[in-house]
Amino acid sequence: MTTSSFTRHSKLAAAIHEHFITLDCALHTEFSELTLTVPNHHLLEVAQILRDLPCFHFEQLIDLCGVDYAALGQSEWETEVASNTGFGRSVDRDSAFNVADSNRFAVVYHLLSLTQNQRLRVRVYADNDDPIVDSIVPIWKSADWFEREAFDLYGILFQGHPDLRRILTDYGFIGHPFRKDFPLSGQVEMRYDPEQSRVVYQPVSIEPRVLVPRVIREDSRYVKGLTNA
């Protein structure tokens, strides 16, 4: 991090601490950027301040995305033993994920201030059972389609959104594809039925297969200092 960026980070961190200390927000650094974690019920209040106060002036919402932390810290592939059962979300989903976590889902916002030449990442957690977050469309209109995408792919509801419909999958789609407990083979498939002269849905005909994990083998090809003769 350069001296100038460090100075900007310090000023921004001090301003955040001054204005949000009473709102139970948490501030830390991730990937050389400041990340502000905001309680769900304070999101609109914090967003309004970040946009309007001159010391912040985050006039642009660059991106908004959903996150599923169900498998946080777990690896699907690290192993030293081959297995004929392996791991496949389409086969055995419940044993691989902790879906009872109250902070399973989150919405992440990337803000940009052209005036102050600074960026900020804001994160809000949503409950597993009822993942509902206030819509920030009234504050940043660019959030409109981003929130529809997060709803479509993660099932996160945005309270107050003017038109919360699916945007990438079709209207009859079942489930949310980016949830980490969503089966890899999907829920249904569609085909054209010549007798009915239309597209119809039917249960998935693909047989779920087990994914075999990558195996680390200890032989001369992977031992440091040894080369092929």
Stockholm file with secondary structure:
# STOCKHOLM 1.0

chainA/1-229         MTTSSFTRHSKLAAAIHEHFITLDCALHTEFSELTLTVPNHHLLEVAQILRDLPCFHFEQLIDLCGVDYAALGQSEWETEVASNTGFGRSVDRDSAFNVADSNRFAVVYHLLSLTQNQRLRVRVYADNDDPIVDSIVPIWKSADWFEREAFDLYGILFQGHPDLRRILTDYGFIGHPFRKDFPLSGQVEMRYDPEQSRVVYQPVSIEPRVLVPRVIREDSRYVKGLTNA
#=GR chainA/1-229 SS CCHHHHHHHHHHHHHHHHHHGGGTCEEEEETTEEEEECCGGGHHHHHHHHHHSTTTCCCEEEEEEEEECTTTTCCSSCCSSCCSSCBCTTTCCTTTCCTTCTTCEEEEEEEEETTTTEEEEEEEEECSSSCEEECCTTTCTTHHHHHHHHHHHHCCEEETCSCCCCSSSCTTCCSCTTSTTSCTTCSEEEEEETTTTEEEEEECCSCCCCBCCCCCCCSGGGSTTCCCC
#=GC SS_cons         CCHHHHHHHHHHHHHHHHHHGGGTCEEEEETTEEEEECCGGGHHHHHHHHHHSTTTCCCEEEEEEEEECTTTTCCSSCCSSCCSSCBCTTTCCTTTCCTTCTTCEEEEEEEEETTTTEEEEEEEEECSSSCEEECCTTTCTTHHHHHHHHHHHHCCEEETCSCCCCSSSCTTCCSCTTSTTSCTTCSEEEEEETTTTEEEEEECCSCCCCBCCCCCCCSGGGSTTCCCC
//
